[in-house]
Amino acid sequence: MSDRRNIDPEEAAEVTRRIGQAFDFAQDVIDDPSVLQQIPDGSTLRFGGVDVAGVHVRLTASRRSGIDQVWTARVTGCSGPEAPSSVPRGAHHLDLEAVETGDTAEAALEALASRFHRFGMAIRQ
């Protein structure tokens, strides 16, 4: 007999969101296999994202498993009605090569998301 855990709607929504993020990451890797060259083998991954200038930027934080080191967050994909090539350039540009670090996955993802939020605020001025 199996012991089934009751999952409340909030937990179900979180599980669904995380599965969606994992599928988005897999699609990013299919679209651009070089994404995997940026992430050390055996890493633990956490996902995030930020919307800026009509682009949804998918972020991935990684930390090599079993090693006491910081998390590194980077862009692994983009989508939206505005193609990255049409994002404003010049004094303000969306740096898709940006990398941020943190002691936790959340801190690294937040640092990178903050960079993109600042970009969004700068192009609105």
CNS distance restraints for C-alpha pairs under 8 A (distance, minus, plus):
assign (resid   7 and name CA) (resid  11 and name CA) 5.97 0.50 0.50
assign (resid   7 and name CA) (resid  12 and name CA) 6.22 0.50 0.50
assign (resid   8 and name CA) (resid  12 and name CA) 6.26 0.50 0.50
assign (resid   9 and name CA) (resid  13 and name CA) 6.08 0.50 0.50
assign (resid  10 and name CA) (resid  14 and name CA) 6.28 0.50 0.50
assign (resid  11 and name CA) (resid  15 and name CA) 6.18 0.50 0.50
assign (resid  12 and name CA) (resid  16 and name CA) 6.11 0.50 0.50
assign (resid  13 and name CA) (resid  17 and name CA) 6.09 0.50 0.50
assign (resid  14 and name CA) (resid  18 and name CA) 6.17 0.50 0.50
assign (resid  15 and name CA) (resid  19 and name CA) 6.16 0.50 0.50
assign (resid  16 and name CA) (resid  20 and name CA) 6.18 0.50 0.50
assign (resid  17 and name CA) (resid  21 and name CA) 6.28 0.50 0.50
assign (resid  18 and name CA) (resid  22 and name CA) 6.25 0.50 0.50
assign (resid  18 and name CA) (resid  47 and name CA) 7.91 0.50 0.50
assign (resid  19 and name CA) (resid  23 and name CA) 6.25 0.50 0.50
assign (resid  20 and name CA) (resid  24 and name CA) 6.14 0.50 0.50
assign (resid  21 and name CA) (resid  25 and name CA) 6.17 0.50 0.50
assign (resid  21 and name CA) (resid  47 and name CA) 6.41 0.50 0.50
assign (resid  21 and name CA) (resid  48 and name CA) 7.75 0.50 0.50
assign (resid  22 and name CA) (resid  26 and name CA) 6.21 0.50 0.50
assign (resid  22 and name CA) (resid  47 and name CA) 7.70 0.50 0.50
assign (resid  23 and name CA) (resid  27 and name CA) 6.18 0.50 0.50
assign (resid  24 and name CA) (resid  28 and name CA) 6.17 0.50 0.50
assign (resid  25 and name CA) (resid  29 and name CA) 6.28 0.50 0.50
assign (resid  25 and name CA) (resid  58 and name CA) 7.99 0.50 0.50
assign (resid  25 and name CA) (resid  76 and name CA) 7.13 0.50 0.50
assign (resid  25 and name CA) (resid  77 and name CA) 7.64 0.50 0.50
assign (resid  26 and name CA) (resid  30 and name CA) 6.26 0.50 0.50
assign (resid  27 and name CA) (resid  31 and name CA) 6.08 0.50 0.50
assign (resid  28 and name CA) (resid  32 and name CA) 5.97 0.50 0.50
assign (resid  28 and name CA) (resid  33 and name CA) 7.72 0.50 0.50
assign (resid  28 and name CA) (resid  35 and name CA) 7.60 0.50 0.50
assign (resid  28 and name CA) (resid  76 and name CA) 6.37 0.50 0.50
assign (resid  28 and name CA) (resid  77 and name CA) 5.58 0.50 0.50
assign (resid  29 and name CA) (resid  33 and name CA) 4.70 0.50 0.50
assign (resid  29 and name CA) (resid  34 and name CA) 7.34 0.50 0.50
assign (resid  29 and name CA) (resid  35 and name CA) 5.89 0.50 0.50
assign (resid  29 and name CA) (resid  36 and name CA) 6.87 0.50 0.50
assign (resid  29 and name CA) (resid  76 and name CA) 7.91 0.50 0.50
assign (resid  33 and name CA) (resid  37 and name CA) 7.70 0.50 0.50
assign (resid  34 and name CA) (resid  38 and name CA) 7.15 0.50 0.50
assign (resid  35 and name CA) (resid  39 and name CA) 7.16 0.50 0.50
assign (resid  35 and name CA) (resid  76 and name CA) 6.26 0.50 0.50
assign (resid  36 and name CA) (resid  40 and name CA) 7.71 0.50 0.50
assign (resid  39 and name CA) (resid  43 and name CA) 7.03 0.50 0.50
assign (resid  39 and name CA) (resid  62 and name CA) 6.68 0.50 0.50
assign (resid  40 and name CA) (resid  62 and name CA) 7.93 0.50 0.50
assign (resid  40 and name CA) (resid  63 and name CA) 7.78 0.50 0.50
assign (resid  40 and name CA) (resid  64 and name CA) 6.28 0.50 0.50
assign (resid  41 and name CA) (resid  64 and name CA) 7.20 0.50 0.50
assign (resid  42 and name CA) (resid  64 and name CA) 5.85 0.50 0.50
assign (resid  42 and name CA) (resid  65 and name CA) 5.87 0.50 0.50
assign (resid  43 and name CA) (resid  62 and name CA) 5.80 0.50 0.50
assign (resid  43 and name CA) (resid  63 and name CA) 5.11 0.50 0.50
assign (resid  43 and name CA) (resid  64 and name CA) 3.94 0.50 0.50
assign (resid  43 and name CA) (resid  65 and name CA) 5.11 0.50 0.50
assign (resid  44 and name CA) (resid  62 and name CA) 5.54 0.50 0.50
assign (resid  44 and name CA) (resid  63 and name CA) 5.41 0.50 0.50
assign (resid  44 and name CA) (resid  64 and name CA) 6.12 0.50 0.50
assign (resid  44 and name CA) (resid  65 and name CA) 5.82 0.50 0.50
assign (resid  45 and name CA) (resid  60 and name CA) 6.64 0.50 0.50
assign (resid  45 and name CA) (resid  61 and name CA) 5.62 0.50 0.50
assign (resid  45 and name CA) (resid  62 and name CA) 4.65 0.50 0.50
assign (resid  45 and name CA) (resid  63 and name CA) 6.87 0.50 0.50
assign (resid  46 and name CA) (resid  60 and name CA) 5.79 0.50 0.50
assign (resid  46 and name CA) (resid  61 and name CA) 5.11 0.50 0.50
assign (resid  46 and name CA) (resid  62 and name CA) 6.55 0.50 0.50
assign (resid  46 and name CA) (resid 105 and name CA) 6.36 0.50 0.50
assign (resid  47 and name CA) (resid  58 and name CA) 7.54 0.50 0.50
assign (resid  47 and name CA) (resid  59 and name CA) 5.80 0.50 0.50
assign (resid  47 and name CA) (resid  60 and name CA) 4.61 0.50 0.50
assign (resid  47 and name CA) (resid  61 and name CA) 6.21 0.50 0.50
assign (resid  47 and name CA) (resid 109 and name CA) 7.81 0.50 0.50
assign (resid  48 and name CA) (resid  58 and name CA) 6.18 0.50 0.50
assign (resid  48 and name CA) (resid  59 and name CA) 4.96 0.50 0.50
assign (resid  48 and name CA) (resid  60 and name CA) 6.23 0.50 0.50
assign (resid  48 and name CA) (resid  61 and name CA) 7.97 0.50 0.50
assign (resid  48 and name CA) (resid 109 and name CA) 6.42 0.50 0.50
assign (resid  49 and name CA) (resid  56 and name CA) 6.89 0.50 0.50
assign (resid  49 and name CA) (resid  57 and name CA) 5.51 0.50 0.50
assign (resid  49 and name CA) (resid  58 and name CA) 4.45 0.50 0.50
assign (resid  49 and name CA) (resid  59 and name CA) 5.12 0.50 0.50
assign (resid  49 and name CA) (resid 113 and name CA) 7.11 0.50 0.50
assign (resid  50 and name CA) (resid  56 and name CA) 5.79 0.50 0.50
assign (resid  50 and name CA) (resid  57 and name CA) 5.31 0.50 0.50
assign (resid  50 and name CA) (resid  58 and name CA) 6.74 0.50 0.50
assign (resid  50 and name CA) (resid  59 and name CA) 7.74 0.50 0.50
assign (resid  50 and name CA) (resid 113 and name CA) 5.89 0.50 0.50
assign (resid  50 and name CA) (resid 116 and name CA) 7.29 0.50 0.50
assign (resid  50 and name CA) (resid 117 and name CA) 7.79 0.50 0.50
assign (resid  51 and name CA) (resid  55 and name CA) 5.62 0.50 0.50
assign (resid  51 and name CA) (resid  56 and name CA) 4.37 0.50 0.50
assign (resid  51 and name CA) (resid  57 and name CA) 6.09 0.50 0.50
assign (resid  52 and name CA) (resid  56 and name CA) 6.45 0.50 0.50
assign (resid  52 and name CA) (resid  57 and name CA) 7.47 0.50 0.50
assign (resid  52 and name CA) (resid 116 and name CA) 6.66 0.50 0.50
assign (resid  52 and name CA) (resid 117 and name CA) 6.73 0.50 0.50
assign (resid  52 and name CA) (resid 119 and name CA) 7.73 0.50 0.50
assign (resid  52 and name CA) (resid 120 and name CA) 5.47 0.50 0.50
assign (resid  53 and name CA) (resid  82 and name CA) 7.52 0.50 0.50
assign (resid  53 and name CA) (resid  87 and name CA) 6.72 0.50 0.50
assign (resid  53 and name CA) (resid 120 and name CA) 5.98 0.50 0.50
assign (resid  54 and name CA) (resid  80 and name CA) 6.24 0.50 0.50
assign (resid  54 and name CA) (resid  81 and name CA) 6.24 0.50 0.50
assign (resid  54 and name CA) (resid  82 and name CA) 5.20 0.50 0.50
assign (resid  55 and name CA) (resid  78 and name CA) 6.47 0.50 0.50
assign (resid  55 and name CA) (resid  79 and name CA) 5.73 0.50 0.50
assign (resid  55 and name CA) (resid  80 and name CA) 4.83 0.50 0.50
assign (resid  55 and name CA) (resid  81 and name CA) 6.81 0.50 0.50
assign (resid  55 and name CA) (resid  82 and name CA) 5.67 0.50 0.50
assign (resid  55 and name CA) (resid  83 and name CA) 7.02 0.50 0.50
assign (resid  55 and name CA) (resid  84 and name CA) 7.03 0.50 0.50
assign (resid  56 and name CA) (resid  78 and name CA) 5.50 0.50 0.50
assign (resid  56 and name CA) (resid  79 and name CA) 5.19 0.50 0.50
assign (resid  56 and name CA) (resid  80 and name CA) 5.77 0.50 0.50
assign (resid  57 and name CA) (resid  75 and name CA) 6.77 0.50 0.50
assign (resid  57 and name CA) (resid  76 and name CA) 7.86 0.50 0.50
assign (resid  57 and name CA) (resid  77 and name CA) 6.04 0.50 0.50
assign (resid  57 and name CA) (resid  78 and name CA) 4.50 0.50 0.50
assign (resid  57 and name CA) (resid  79 and name CA) 6.71 0.50 0.50
assign (resid  58 and name CA) (resid  75 and name CA) 5.85 0.50 0.50
assign (resid  58 and name CA) (resid  76 and name CA) 5.77 0.50 0.50
assign (resid  58 and name CA) (resid  77 and name CA) 5.03 0.50 0.50
assign (resid  58 and name CA) (resid  78 and name CA) 5.79 0.50 0.50
assign (resid  59 and name CA) (resid  73 and name CA) 6.55 0.50 0.50
assign (resid  59 and name CA) (resid  74 and name CA) 5.58 0.50 0.50
assign (resid  59 and name CA) (resid  75 and name CA) 4.57 0.50 0.50
assign (resid  59 and name CA) (resid  76 and name CA) 5.69 0.50 0.50
assign (resid  59 and name CA) (resid  77 and name CA) 7.23 0.50 0.50
assign (resid  59 and name CA) (resid 109 and name CA) 6.89 0.50 0.50
assign (resid  60 and name CA) (resid  73 and name CA) 5.40 0.50 0.50
assign (resid  60 and name CA) (resid  74 and name CA) 5.60 0.50 0.50
assign (resid  60 and name CA) (resid  75 and name CA) 6.35 0.50 0.50
assign (resid  60 and name CA) (resid  76 and name CA) 6.30 0.50 0.50
assign (resid  60 and name CA) (resid 109 and name CA) 7.30 0.50 0.50
assign (resid  61 and name CA) (resid  71 and name CA) 6.12 0.50 0.50
assign (resid  61 and name CA) (resid  72 and name CA) 5.22 0.50 0.50
assign (resid  61 and name CA) (resid  73 and name CA) 3.93 0.50 0.50
assign (resid  61 and name CA) (resid  74 and name CA) 6.46 0.50 0.50
assign (resid  61 and name CA) (resid 105 and name CA) 5.70 0.50 0.50
assign (resid  61 and name CA) (resid 108 and name CA) 6.67 0.50 0.50
assign (resid  61 and name CA) (resid 109 and name CA) 6.26 0.50 0.50
assign (resid  62 and name CA) (resid  71 and name CA) 5.49 0.50 0.50
assign (resid  62 and name CA) (resid  72 and name CA) 5.38 0.50 0.50
assign (resid  62 and name CA) (resid  73 and name CA) 6.42 0.50 0.50
assign (resid  62 and name CA) (resid 105 and name CA) 7.26 0.50 0.50
assign (resid  63 and name CA) (resid  67 and name CA) 7.87 0.50 0.50
assign (resid  63 and name CA) (resid  69 and name CA) 7.01 0.50 0.50
assign (resid  63 and name CA) (resid  70 and name CA) 6.66 0.50 0.50
assign (resid  63 and name CA) (resid  71 and name CA) 4.86 0.50 0.50
assign (resid  63 and name CA) (resid  72 and name CA) 6.55 0.50 0.50
assign (resid  64 and name CA) (resid  69 and name CA) 7.69 0.50 0.50
assign (resid  69 and name CA) (resid 103 and name CA) 7.62 0.50 0.50
assign (resid  70 and name CA) (resid 101 and name CA) 6.32 0.50 0.50
assign (resid  70 and name CA) (resid 102 and name CA) 5.53 0.50 0.50
assign (resid  70 and name CA) (resid 103 and name CA) 4.89 0.50 0.50
assign (resid  70 and name CA) (resid 104 and name CA) 6.90 0.50 0.50
assign (resid  71 and name CA) (resid 101 and name CA) 5.44 0.50 0.50
assign (resid  71 and name CA) (resid 102 and name CA) 5.31 0.50 0.50
assign (resid  71 and name CA) (resid 103 and name CA) 6.00 0.50 0.50
assign (resid  71 and name CA) (resid 104 and name CA) 5.90 0.50 0.50
assign (resid  71 and name CA) (resid 105 and name CA) 5.51 0.50 0.50
assign (resid  71 and name CA) (resid 108 and name CA) 6.11 0.50 0.50
assign (resid  72 and name CA) (resid  99 and name CA) 6.84 0.50 0.50
assign (resid  72 and name CA) (resid 100 and name CA) 5.86 0.50 0.50
assign (resid  72 and name CA) (resid 101 and name CA) 4.46 0.50 0.50
assign (resid  72 and name CA) (resid 102 and name CA) 6.73 0.50 0.50
assign (resid  72 and name CA) (resid 105 and name CA) 7.56 0.50 0.50
assign (resid  72 and name CA) (resid 108 and name CA) 6.06 0.50 0.50
assign (resid  73 and name CA) (resid  99 and name CA) 5.67 0.50 0.50
assign (resid  73 and name CA) (resid 100 and name CA) 5.31 0.50 0.50
assign (resid  73 and name CA) (resid 101 and name CA) 6.03 0.50 0.50
assign (resid  73 and name CA) (resid 105 and name CA) 7.60 0.50 0.50
assign (resid  73 and name CA) (resid 108 and name CA) 5.37 0.50 0.50
assign (resid  73 and name CA) (resid 109 and name CA) 5.54 0.50 0.50
assign (resid  73 and name CA) (resid 112 and name CA) 6.68 0.50 0.50
assign (resid  74 and name CA) (resid  97 and name CA) 7.19 0.50 0.50
assign (resid  74 and name CA) (resid  98 and name CA) 6.27 0.50 0.50
assign (resid  74 and name CA) (resid  99 and name CA) 4.81 0.50 0.50
assign (resid  74 and name CA) (resid 100 and name CA) 6.82 0.50 0.50
assign (resid  74 and name CA) (resid 112 and name CA) 7.32 0.50 0.50
assign (resid  75 and name CA) (resid  96 and name CA) 6.02 0.50 0.50
assign (resid  75 and name CA) (resid  97 and name CA) 6.76 0.50 0.50
assign (resid  75 and name CA) (resid  98 and name CA) 7.09 0.50 0.50
assign (resid  75 and name CA) (resid  99 and name CA) 7.58 0.50 0.50
assign (resid  78 and name CA) (resid  84 and name CA) 7.31 0.50 0.50
assign (resid  79 and name CA) (resid  83 and name CA) 7.15 0.50 0.50
assign (resid  82 and name CA) (resid  86 and name CA) 6.31 0.50 0.50
assign (resid  82 and name CA) (resid  87 and name CA) 6.90 0.50 0.50
assign (resid  83 and name CA) (resid  87 and name CA) 6.89 0.50 0.50
assign (resid  84 and name CA) (resid  94 and name CA) 7.81 0.50 0.50
assign (resid  87 and name CA) (resid  93 and name CA) 6.96 0.50 0.50
assign (resid  87 and name CA) (resid  94 and name CA) 6.75 0.50 0.50
assign (resid  88 and name CA) (resid  92 and name CA) 6.52 0.50 0.50
assign (resid  88 and name CA) (resid  93 and name CA) 5.75 0.50 0.50
assign (resid  88 and name CA) (resid  94 and name CA) 7.54 0.50 0.50
assign (resid  88 and name CA) (resid 123 and name CA) 7.58 0.50 0.50
assign (resid  89 and name CA) (resid  93 and name CA) 4.54 0.50 0.50
assign (resid  89 and name CA) (resid  94 and name CA) 7.55 0.50 0.50
assign (resid  92 and name CA) (resid 119 and name CA) 6.89 0.50 0.50
assign (resid  92 and name CA) (resid 122 and name CA) 7.01 0.50 0.50
assign (resid  92 and name CA) (resid 123 and name CA) 6.44 0.50 0.50
assign (resid  93 and name CA) (resid 119 and name CA) 7.33 0.50 0.50
assign (resid  94 and name CA) (resid 116 and name CA) 7.32 0.50 0.50
assign (resid  94 and name CA) (resid 119 and name CA) 6.84 0.50 0.50
assign (resid  98 and name CA) (resid 112 and name CA) 7.46 0.50 0.50
assign (resid  99 and name CA) (resid 112 and name CA) 6.75 0.50 0.50
assign (resid 100 and name CA) (resid 108 and name CA) 5.68 0.50 0.50
assign (resid 100 and name CA) (resid 109 and name CA) 7.49 0.50 0.50
assign (resid 100 and name CA) (resid 111 and name CA) 6.09 0.50 0.50
assign (resid 100 and name CA) (resid 112 and name CA) 5.45 0.50 0.50
assign (resid 101 and name CA) (resid 107 and name CA) 7.46 0.50 0.50
assign (resid 101 and name CA) (resid 108 and name CA) 4.60 0.50 0.50
assign (resid 101 and name CA) (resid 109 and name CA) 7.94 0.50 0.50
assign (resid 101 and name CA) (resid 111 and name CA) 7.36 0.50 0.50
assign (resid 102 and name CA) (resid 106 and name CA) 7.76 0.50 0.50
assign (resid 102 and name CA) (resid 107 and name CA) 4.99 0.50 0.50
assign (resid 102 and name CA) (resid 108 and name CA) 4.23 0.50 0.50
assign (resid 102 and name CA) (resid 111 and name CA) 7.68 0.50 0.50
assign (resid 103 and name CA) (resid 107 and name CA) 6.51 0.50 0.50
assign (resid 103 and name CA) (resid 108 and name CA) 7.21 0.50 0.50
assign (resid 104 and name CA) (resid 108 and name CA) 6.36 0.50 0.50
assign (resid 105 and name CA) (resid 109 and name CA) 6.10 0.50 0.50
assign (resid 106 and name CA) (resid 110 and name CA) 5.91 0.50 0.50
assign (resid 107 and name CA) (resid 111 and name CA) 6.06 0.50 0.50
assign (resid 108 and name CA) (resid 112 and name CA) 6.36 0.50 0.50
assign (resid 109 and name CA) (resid 113 and name CA) 6.03 0.50 0.50
assign (resid 110 and name CA) (resid 114 and name CA) 5.92 0.50 0.50
assign (resid 111 and name CA) (resid 115 and name CA) 6.46 0.50 0.50
assign (resid 112 and name CA) (resid 116 and name CA) 6.63 0.50 0.50
assign (resid 113 and name CA) (resid 117 and name CA) 6.17 0.50 0.50
assign (resid 114 and name CA) (resid 118 and name CA) 6.14 0.50 0.50
assign (resid 115 and name CA) (resid 119 and name CA) 6.40 0.50 0.50
assign (resid 116 and name CA) (resid 120 and name CA) 6.26 0.50 0.50
assign (resid 117 and name CA) (resid 121 and name CA) 6.27 0.50 0.50
assign (resid 118 and name CA) (resid 122 and name CA) 6.09 0.50 0.50
assign (resid 119 and name CA) (resid 123 and name CA) 6.39 0.50 0.50
assign (resid 120 and name CA) (resid 124 and name CA) 6.50 0.50 0.50
assign (resid 121 and name CA) (resid 125 and name CA) 6.69 0.50 0.50
